[in-house]
Amino acid sequence: MKIICEKDKILKALNSVIKAVASKTTMPILEGFLIQTNDNLVKFTTYDLEIGIEYLMNANVQEQGATVVNAIMFSEIIRKLPDTEINIELNENNLLVIECEGSLYKLATMKAEEFPELPQINIENSIKIEQNTLKNMIRKTIFAVSIEENRPIFTRMFV
């Protein structure tokens, strides 16, 4: 896998998917980003077995591939790089090599095949609703949701 992309595009993708990275888990693979390439698209996926997020972005993909990398380490490295093109490559030792203006980082990776698949959504049981309507509905009910974990049933909303 070899990708060349602008920092701001990668950061936008990472900020979108990092919300579903598992923080406390017995499965270390859930603490990472699944990075997959398809033609000139890069897909970032996170999944904590409850929430899953996928983000597609255009990039200059020179070699196809897939891997899983620790989300916190990867996103912190990308944040600290200068605002320019970033080269990301999976080498023969399964290390993710990140290069940018003289900076070189190597991160250990995990096998993409071990990352759990997101569940398929049944479109027959879905509804369409305007974004502003949904936001207003959530705003009017979120005050009743508890933040205390001792009674988890009250930490959620029924939709």
PAZAPA-4460 file (N, C-alpha, C; in steps of 0.05 Angstrom, whole numbers, plus 32768, in hexadecimal, padded with zeros to 4 digits):
% residues 159
    n_x    n_y    n_z   ca_x   ca_y   ca_z    c_x    c_y    c_z   seq   type   mol
   8011   7FE9   8000   8000   8000   8000   8012   8019   8000     1      M     A
   800C   802B   7FEF   801B   8044   7FEE   8007   805B   7FE6     2      K     A
   8007   8070   7FF7   7FF4   8086   7FF4   8003   80A0   7FF6     3      I     A
   7FFC   80B3   7FE5   8006   80CE   7FE7   7FEE   80E1   7FE9     4      I     A
   7FED   80F1   7FFE   7FD5   8102   8003   7FDC   811A   8013     5      C     A
   7FCC   812F   8011   7FCF   8147   8020   7FC7   8143   803D     6      E     A
   7FD5   8150   8050   7FD0   814D   806C   7FB4   8154   8074     7      K     A
   7FA9   816A   8069   7F8E   8172   8071   7F79   815E   806A     8      D     A
   7F7C   8150   8053   7F69   813B   804C   7F6A   8123   805F     9      K     A
   7F82   811B   8066   7F85   8105   8079   7F7A   810C   8094    10      I     A
   7F80   8125   809E   7F76   812D   80B8   7F58   812E   80B9    11      L     A
   7F4B   8137   80A3   7F2E   8138   80A2   7F23   811C   80A5    12      K     A
   7F2F   8109   8097   7F26   80ED   8099   7F2A   80E1   80B5    13      A     A
   7F41   80E6   80C1   7F47   80DC   80DB   7F35   80E8   80F0    14      L     A
   7F30   8101   80EF   7F1E   810E   8102   7F01   8104   8100    15      N     A
   7EFA   80FB   80E8   7EDF   80F0   80E5   7EDC   80D4   80F0    16      S     A
   7EF0   80C4   80ED   7EED   80A8   80F5   7EF8   80A2   8111    17      V     A
   7F07   80B3   811D   7F13   80AD   8137   7EFE   80AA   814D    18      I     A
   7EE7   80B5   8149   7ED1   80B3   815D   7EC9   8097   8163    19      K     A
   7ECE   8084   8151   7EC5   8068   8155   7EDD   8056   815C    20      A     A
   7EF3   8061   8164   7F0A   8050   816D   7F05   8047   8189    21      V     A
   7F08   802D   818E   7F03   8023   81A9   7F1A   802B   81BB    22      A     A
   7F13   8035   81D3   7F28   803F   81E5   7F2F   8029   81FA    23      S     A
   7F1C   801B   8204   7F21   8005   8217   7F16   7FEC   820B    24      K     A
   7F28   7FDB   8201   7F1F   7FC2   81F4   7F33   7FAC   81F9    25      T     A
   7F2A   7F94   81F7   7F3C   7F7D   81F9   7F46   7F75   81DD    26      T     A
   7F3C   7F82   81C8   7F45   7F7D   81AD   7F55   7F95   81A3    27      M     A
   7F70   7F93   81A3   7F80   7FAA   819B   7F7B   7FB4   817F    28      P     A
   7F71   7FA3   816D   7F6C   7FAB   8152   7F56   7FC1   8150    29      I     A
   7F44   7FC2   8164   7F2F   7FD6   8164   7F39   7FF1   816C    30      L     A
   7F53   7FF3   8175   7F5F   800D   817C   7F6C   8019   8164    31      E     A
   7F66   800F   814C   7F74   8018   8134   7F62   8021   811E    32      G     A
   7F6E   802D   810A   7F61   8034   80F1   7F66   801E   80DD    33      F     A
   7F51   8015   80CF   7F55   8003   80B8   7F58   8015   80A0    34      L     A
   7F6E   8013   8093   7F74   8023   807B   7F74   8011   8063    35      I     A
   7F62   8016   8050   7F60   8006   8038   7F61   8019   801F    36      Q     A
   7F6D   800E   800A   7F6D   801E   7FF1   7F5E   800F   7FDB    37      T     A
   7F52   801E   7FCA   7F43   8014   7FB3   7F45   8028   7F9D    38      N     A
   7F54   8022   7F88   7F5A   8035   7F72   7F66   804E   7F7F    39      D     A
   7F59   8066   7F7B   7F64   807E   7F87   7F54   8087   7FA0    40      N     A
   7F48   8074   7FAD   7F39   8079   7FC6   7F47   806C   7FDD    41      L     A
   7F47   807A   7FF4   7F51   806F   800D   7F39   806E   8020    42      V     A
   7F34   8057   802D   7F1E   8055   8040   7F2A   8051   805C    43      K     A
   7F22   8062   806E   7F29   805F   808A   7F10   8055   8099    44      F     A
   7F14   8040   80A9   7EFE   8033   80B8   7F06   8030   80D5    45      T     A
   7EF3   8037   80E7   7EF6   8031   8103   7EDD   8023   810C    46      T     A
   7EE0   8012   8121   7EC9   8003   812A   7ECF   7FFA   8147    47      Y     A
   7EBD   8000   8159   7EC1   7FF8   8175   7EAC   7FE2   817D    48      D     A
   7EA2   7FD4   816A   7E8D   7FBF   816C   7E72   7FCB   8174    49      L     A
   7E70   7FE5   8177   7E57   7FF2   817B   7E52   8008   8167    50      E     A
   7E67   8018   8161   7E65   802D   814E   7E7B   8028   8139    51      I     A
   7E74   802B   8120   7E87   8028   810A   7E85   8040   80F7    52      G     A
   7E9C   804A   80EE   7E9D   8061   80DC   7EB0   805B   80C6    53      I     A
   7EA7   8061   80AD   7EB8   805F   8095   7EBA   807A   8089    54      E     A
   7ED2   8080   807E   7ED7   809A   8071   7EE7   8094   8057    55      Y     A
   7EDC   809D   8041   7EEA   809A   8027   7EF6   80B5   801F    56      L     A
   7F0F   80B4   8015   7F1C   80CD   800B   7F2C   80C6   7FF2    57      M     A
   7F2E   80DA   7FE1   7F3F   80D7   7FC9   7F5C   80DC   7FD0    58      N     A
   7F6D   80CC   7FC4   7F8A   80CF   7FC9   7F99   80C4   7FB1    59      A     A
   7FB3   80C9   7FB0   7FC4   80BE   7F9B   7FCD   80A3   7FA6    60      N     A
   7FBF   808D   7F9E   7FC6   8072   7FA7   7FD8   8066   7F92    61      V     A
   7FF1   8061   7F9A   8005   8055   7F88   8006   8037   7F8A    62      Q     A
   8000   802C   7FA1   7FFE   800F   7FA5   7FE6   8009   7FB6    63      E     A
   7FD7   7FF4   7FAF   7FBF   7FEC   7FBE   7FC7   7FDC   7FD7    64      Q     A
   7FB6   7FDC   7FEB   7FBB   7FCD   8003   7FA8   7FD4   8019    65      G     A
   7FAC   7FC7   8030   7F9C   7FCC   8047   7FAC   7FC5   8060    66      A     A
   7FA7   7FD3   8076   7FB4   7FCE   808F   7FA5   7FDB   80A6    67      T     A
   7FAC   7FD4   80BE   7FA0   7FE1   80D6   7FB7   7FED   80E6    68      V     A
   7FB4   8006   80EE   7FC9   8014   80FD   7FBC   8021   8115    69      V     A
   7FCC   8023   812B   7FC1   802F   8144   7FB8   804B   813E    70      N     A
   7F9F   8051   8146   7F92   806A   813F   7F9F   8082   814D    71      A     A
   7FA5   807F   8166   7FB0   8096   8175   7FCB   809E   816A    72      I     A
   7FDD   8089   8168   7FF8   808F   815E   7FF7   809B   8142    73      M     A
   7FE8   808F   8130   7FE6   8098   8114   7FDC   80B5   8113    74      F     A
   7FC6   80BA   8120   7FBA   80D5   811F   7FCC   80EA   812B    75      S     A
   7FDA   80E4   8141   7FEC   80F7   814E   8004   80FE   813B    76      E     A
   800E   80E9   812E   8024   80EE   811B   801B   8100   8104    77      I     A
   8004   80FA   80F8   7FFA   810A   80E2   7FF5   8126   80EB    78      I     A
   7FEA   812B   8103   7FE4   8146   810D   7FFE   8157   810F    79      R     A
   8014   814A   8116   802D   8159   811B   803D   815E   8102    80      K     A
   8036   8152   80EC   8044   8156   80D3   803E   8171   80C7    81      L     A
   8050   817C   80B6   804A   8195   80A9   8034   8193   8094    82      P     A
   8028   81A9   808D   8011   81AA   807B   801A   81A6   805E    83      D     A
   8020   818E   8056   8029   8188   803B   8022   816B   8034    84      T     A
   802C   8161   801E   8027   8145   8016   8034   8131   802A    85      E     A
   8025   811C   802F   802F   8107   8041   802F   80ED   8031    86      I     A
   8045   80DE   8033   8048   80C4   8027   8044   80AF   803C    87      N     A
   8031   809D   8037   802C   8087   8049   8030   806D   803A    88      I     A
   8040   805B   8045   8047   8042   8036   8048   802B   804A    89      E     A
   803D   8014   8042   8040   7FFC   8052   8057   7FEC   8046    90      L     A
   806D   7FE9   8056   8084   7FDC   804B   8082   7FBD   804E    91      N     A
   8098   7FAF   8045   8097   7F92   8045   8098   7F86   8061    92      E     A
   80A0   7F96   8075   80A0   7F8C   8091   8086   7F93   80A0    93      N     A
   8071   7F9B   8091   8057   7FA3   809C   805A   7FBA   80AF    94      N     A
   806B   7FCC   80A9   806D   7FE6   80B8   8062   7FFB   80A6    95      L     A
   8052   800D   80B2   8046   8023   80A4   805A   803A   80A5    96      L     A
   8065   8042   808E   807A   8057   808D   806C   8071   8085    97      V     A
   806F   8085   8095   8064   809F   8090   807B   80B3   808B    98      I     A
   807B   80BF   8073   8091   80D2   806C   8085   80ED   8065    99      E     A
   8092   8102   806E   8089   811D   8068   80A0   8131   806E   100      C     A
   80A9   813F   8059   80BE   8153   805C   80D4   814C   8070   101      E     A
   80E1   8136   806C   80F8   812E   807D   80F0   811E   8095   102      G     A
   80D7   811D   809D   80CE   810D   80B3   80C8   80F1   80AA   103      S     A
   80CF   80DE   80BB   80CA   80C2   80B4   80C1   80B3   80CD   104      L     A
   80AA   80A7   80CB   809E   8097   80E1   8098   807B   80D8   105      Y     A
   809C   8068   80E9   8095   804C   80E3   8083   8042   80FA   106      K     A
   806C   8038   80F2   8058   802E   8106   8053   8011   8101   107      L     A
   8050   8001   8116   8049   7FE5   8114   802B   7FE4   810B   108      A     A
   8025   7FD0   80FC   8009   7FCD   80F2   7FFE   7FB2   80FA   109      T     A
   7FE4   7FAF   80F5   7FD7   7F95   80F9   7FCA   7F8D   80DF   110      M     A
   7FC3   7F74   80DD   7FB8   7F69   80C4   7F9B   7F74   80C0   111      K     A
   7F96   7F7D   80A8   7F7B   7F88   80A1   7F66   7F73   80A2   112      A     A
   7F6D   7F5A   809D   7F59   7F44   809C   7F4E   7F3F   80B8   113      E     A
   7F5C   7F47   80CD   7F53   7F42   80E9   7F40   7F58   80F3   114      E     A
   7F3E   7F6E   80E4   7F2C   7F84   80EC   7F0F   7F7B   80E7   115      F     A
   7EFD   7F7D   80FB   7EE2   7F74   80F8   7ED2   7F84   80E3   116      P     A
   7EC1   7F77   80D4   7EB2   7F85   80C0   7E9B   7F94   80CD   117      E     A
   7E95   7FAB   80C1   7E7D   7FBA   80CA   7E64   7FAB   80C3   118      L     A
   7E50   7FAC   80D4   7E37   7F9F   80CC   7E29   7FAD   80B5   119      P     A
   7E1B   7F9D   80A5   7E0D   7FA8   808E   7DF3   7FB5   8097   120      Q     A
   7DED   7FCC   808B   7DD5   7FDA   8092   7DBE   7FD2   8080   121      I     A
   7DA7   7FCB   808C   7D90   7FC3   807D   7D81   7FDC   8075   122      N     A
   7D81   7FE3   805C   7D75   7FFC   8052   7D56   7FFB   8054   123      I     A
   7D4B   7FE3   8054   7D2E   7FE1   8055   7D23   7FEC   806F   124      E     A
   7D32   7FEB   8085   7D29   7FF5   809F   7D33   8010   80A6   125      N     A
   7D3A   8020   8091   7D45   803B   8097   7D31   8050   808F   126      S     A
   7D36   8068   809A   7D26   807F   8093   7D38   8096   808B   127      I     A
   7D2D   80A9   807C   7D3C   80C1   8075   7D31   80D8   8085   128      K     A
   7D43   80E8   8090   7D3B   80FF   80A0   7D4F   8116   809A   129      I     A
   7D46   812E   809A   7D57   8145   8095   7D6B   8148   80AC   130      E     A
   7D83   8151   80A6   7D98   8154   80BA   7D8F   8167   80D0   131      Q     A
   7D84   817E   80C9   7D7C   8191   80DE   7D66   8187   80EF   132      N     A
   7D54   8177   80E4   7D3E   816B   80F4   7D4A   8158   8109   133      T     A
   7D5C   8147   8100   7D69   8134   8112   7D79   8143   8128   134      L     A
   7D88   8157   8120   7D97   8167   8134   7D84   8173   8149   135      K     A
   7D6E   817E   8141   7D5B   818A   8153   7D4F   8175   8166   136      N     A
   7D49   815E   815B   7D3E   8148   816C   7D52   8140   8181   137      M     A
   7D6B   813D   8179   7D80   8135   818D   7D84   814B   81A1   138      I     A
   7D85   8165   8199   7D88   817B   81AB   7D72   817C   81C0   139      R     A
   7D5A   8175   81B8   7D43   8178   81CA   7D41   8160   81DE   140      K     A
   7D50   814A   81D9   7D4E   8133   81EA   7D68   812C   81F8   141      T     A
   7D7F   8136   81F0   7D99   812E   81FA   7D9C   8134   8218   142      I     A
   7D8E   8148   8222   7D91   8150   823E   7D88   8139   8251   143      F     A
   7D78   8127   8247   7D6D   8112   8258   7D80   80F9   8259   144      A     A
   7D95   80F9   8249   7DA8   80E3   8249   7DBC   80E5   825F   145      V     A
   7DBF   80D0   826F   7DD1   80D0   8285   7DEE   80CC   827C   146      S     A
   7E01   80D7   828B   7E1D   80D2   8285   7E2A   80BF   8298   147      I     A
   7E1B   80B6   82AC   7E25   80A3   82C0   7E22   8087   82B6   148      E     A
   7E38   8078   82B8   7E3A   805D   82AC   7E2E   8047   82BE   149      E     A
   7E26   804E   82D7   7E1C   8039   82E9   7E01   802E   82E1   150      N     A
   7DF2   803D   82D1   7DD9   8033   82C5   7DDA   8039   82A7   151      R     A
   7DE7   8027   8298   7DEC   802C   827B   7DD3   8030   826B   152      P     A
   7DBC   8025   8273   7DA4   8028   8264   7D9C   8046   8260   153      I     A
   7DA4   8057   8273   7D9D   8073   8272   7DB2   8084   8263   154      F     A
   7DC7   8077   8259   7DDB   8086   824A   7DD6   8086   822C   155      T     A
   7DBF   807D   8224   7DB9   807B   8207   7D9E   8088   8201   156      R     A
   7D99   808D   81E7   7D80   8097   81DE   7D72   8082   81CD   157      M     A
   7D58   807F   81D0   7D49   806C   81BF   7D3F   807B   81A7   158      F     A
   7D46   8071   818F   7D3E   807F   8177   7D2A   806D   8168   159      V     A
***
